[in-house]
């Protein structure tokens, strides 16, 4: 397990978070753990590992976001705010929005509350993702749907050119092998920095 202090060191040194952003992450963690007592935002047995299992796991996506050409980031199925809130904290002073799509009213209420408290440049959309047009050119998701469903959303709901960044667990390669639609895409697999067996799938959709 990576300790909280080690995670903060990686965030500062390798991922270029600064001290005020780390402070916002601290506030976010405190509020999430309080809220999690009544509502299941994250699994209770991952609470002790929140800094590596959730915060760092989400923050590593920054390495794959082209911020100079980014028109917006859409987080599909934000849940407790991973990776959306983490990205919104990092990109709070950039000239694009992070949009968090979460159909659960309970989770959306938490995300709205935390976004307001931390003064984040993000937008919470409480709706079914399948019925919405997505105009962001970076799509991220973590613990969302299977690959075929994500590719359907990409084809039916997203603007023409976009980049998809998907955090996947140990079954990433198996899921890729079982997704025939991927034959039409150029994709690459990156290793996760939080788990040797987990992968990040990156697709550039033209």
C-alpha positions in Angstrom: 0.0 0.0 0.0 1.2 3.5 -0.8 0.9 5.8 2.2 -0.9 9.2 2.2 2.4 11.0 2.5 3.9 9.1 -0.4 0.8 9.8 -2.6 1.1 13.5 -1.8 4.8 13.4 -2.7 3.9 11.8 -6.1 1.1 14.4 -6.7 3.5 17.3 -6.0 6.6 16.0 -7.7 5.4 13.9 -10.6 1.9 15.1 -11.4 2.5 18.9 -10.7 -0.2 19.5 -8.1 0.6 22.5 -5.9 0.0 22.9 -2.1 -3.4 24.7 -2.5 -4.6 21.8 -4.7 -3.4 19.3 -2.2 -5.3 21.2 0.5 -8.5 20.9 -1.6 -7.9 17.2 -2.0 -7.6 17.0 1.9 -11.0 18.8 2.2 -12.6 16.6 -0.4 -11.4 13.4 1.4 -12.7 14.6 4.8 -16.1 15.5 3.4 -16.4 12.3 1.3 -15.6 10.1 4.3 -18.2 11.9 6.4 -20.8 11.5 3.6 -19.8 7.9 3.1 -21.1 7.0 6.6 -24.7 7.4 5.3 -24.3 7.0 1.6 -22.3 4.4 -0.3 -20.0 6.6 -2.5 -17.0 4.3 -2.2 -16.7 0.8 -0.8 -16.2 0.9 2.9 -13.3 -1.4 2.8 -11.4 1.0 0.5 -11.7 4.0 2.9 -8.4 3.4 4.6 -6.7 3.3 1.1 -8.5 6.3 -0.3 -5.3 8.2 -1.2 -3.8 5.5 -3.4 -6.9 3.5 -4.4 -9.0 6.6 -5.4 -7.1 9.9 -5.4 -3.8 8.8 -7.0 -5.6 6.3 -9.3 -7.7 9.2 -10.6 -4.9 11.8 -10.7 -2.7 9.8 -12.9 -5.0 10.5 -15.9 -3.5 14.0 -16.0 -0.6 12.4 -17.9 -2.8 11.5 -20.8 -4.9 14.7 -21.1 -3.7 17.2 -23.8 -4.5 20.4 -21.9 -3.4 22.7 -24.7 -6.0 21.2 -27.1 -8.6 20.3 -24.5 -12.1 21.8 -25.0 -13.5 20.1 -22.0 -13.4 16.9 -20.0 -16.4 14.6 -19.5 -16.4 12.1 -16.7 -18.9 9.4 -17.3 -20.5 7.9 -14.2 -18.6 10.1 -11.7 -19.9 8.3 -8.6 -18.2 9.8 -5.6 -16.1 12.1 -7.8 -13.5 9.8 -9.3 -11.8 10.9 -11.4 -14.0 14.0 -12.1 -13.5 16.0 -8.9 -9.7 15.2 -8.8 -9.4 16.5 -12.4 -11.6 19.6 -11.6 -9.2 20.4 -8.7 -6.2 20.1 -10.9 -7.6 22.0 -13.9 -9.5 24.6 -11.8 -7.7 27.6 -13.4 -7.8 26.3 -17.0 -10.2 27.7 -19.6 -12.3 24.5 -20.0 -14.9 22.8 -17.9 -14.8 19.4 -16.3 -18.3 17.9 -16.6 -19.4 15.2 -14.2 -22.2 13.0 -15.5 -23.9 11.1 -12.7 -27.5 9.8 -12.8 -27.8 9.1 -9.1 -29.5 12.1 -7.4 -27.8 11.3 -4.1 -24.3 11.2 -5.6 -25.1 14.2 -7.8 -26.1 16.2 -4.7 -22.8 15.3 -3.0 -20.8 16.3 -6.2 -22.7 19.6 -6.4 -22.1 20.3 -2.7 -18.4 19.5 -2.9 -17.9 21.5 -6.1 -19.5 24.6 -4.5 -17.4 24.2 -1.3 -14.2 23.9 -3.2 -15.0 26.6 -5.8 -14.4 24.3 -8.7 -14.8 25.0 -12.4 -17.0 22.0 -13.1 -20.5 21.2 -14.0 -22.6 18.4 -12.5 -25.1 16.8 -14.9 -27.7 14.5 -13.2 -29.1 12.6 -16.1 -28.9 9.4 -18.1 -25.7 9.6 -20.2 -27.4 7.8 -23.1 -29.8 10.7 -23.7 -27.2 13.6 -23.7 -25.0 15.1 -26.3 -21.4 15.3 -25.0 -19.3 18.2 -26.5 -16.1 17.6 -24.5 -13.1 16.3 -26.5 -11.7 14.3 -23.6 -13.8 11.5 -22.2 -12.7 9.8 -19.0 -14.3 7.0 -16.9 -13.5 4.8 -14.0 -15.5 1.8 -12.7 -18.2 2.8 -15.3 -19.5 0.4 -18.0 -18.0 -2.3 -20.2 -16.1 -1.3 -23.3 -18.8 -2.0 -25.8 -21.2 0.4 -23.9 -18.5 3.1 -23.7 -17.8 2.8 -27.4 -21.6 3.1 -28.2 -21.7 6.3 -26.2 -18.6 7.5 -28.0 -20.2 6.8 -31.4 -23.8 8.0 -30.6 -23.4 10.9 -28.1 -19.9 12.5 -28.5 -18.5 15.0 -30.9 -16.6 13.7 -33.9 -13.0 13.9 -32.7 -12.3 13.0 -29.1 -10.0 11.0 -26.8 -11.2 8.4 -24.5 -9.2 7.5 -21.3 -10.6 4.5 -19.4 -9.3 3.2 -16.1 -9.7 -0.6 -16.0 -8.7 -3.3 -13.6 -7.0 -6.7 -14.0 -9.4 -7.9 -16.7 -8.6 -5.0 -19.1 -6.9 -7.2 -21.8 -9.7 -9.8 -21.6 -12.3 -7.1 -22.0 -10.4 -5.8 -25.0 -10.2 -9.3 -26.5 -14.0 -9.7 -26.1 -14.8 -6.3 -27.8 -15.0 -6.8 -31.5 -15.8 -3.0 -32.1 -12.2 -2.3 -31.0 -11.0 -3.6 -34.4 -12.1 -0.3 -35.8 -10.1 1.8 -33.3 -6.4 2.6 -32.7 -5.8 2.1 -29.0 -3.0 1.7 -26.6 -2.7 0.3 -23.1 -0.8 2.1 -20.3 0.2 0.7 -16.9 -1.5 2.1 -13.8 0.9 3.6 -11.3 -1.3 2.3 -8.4 -1.7 -1.3 -9.4 0.7 -3.4 -11.5 -2.2 -5.5 -12.9 -4.5 -2.6 -13.8 -4.4 -0.8 -17.1 -5.5 2.5 -18.7 -7.0 2.2 -22.2 -6.5 5.2 -24.4 -8.4 5.6 -27.7 -8.2 8.5 -30.2 -11.5 8.7 -32.0 -11.5 10.5 -35.4 
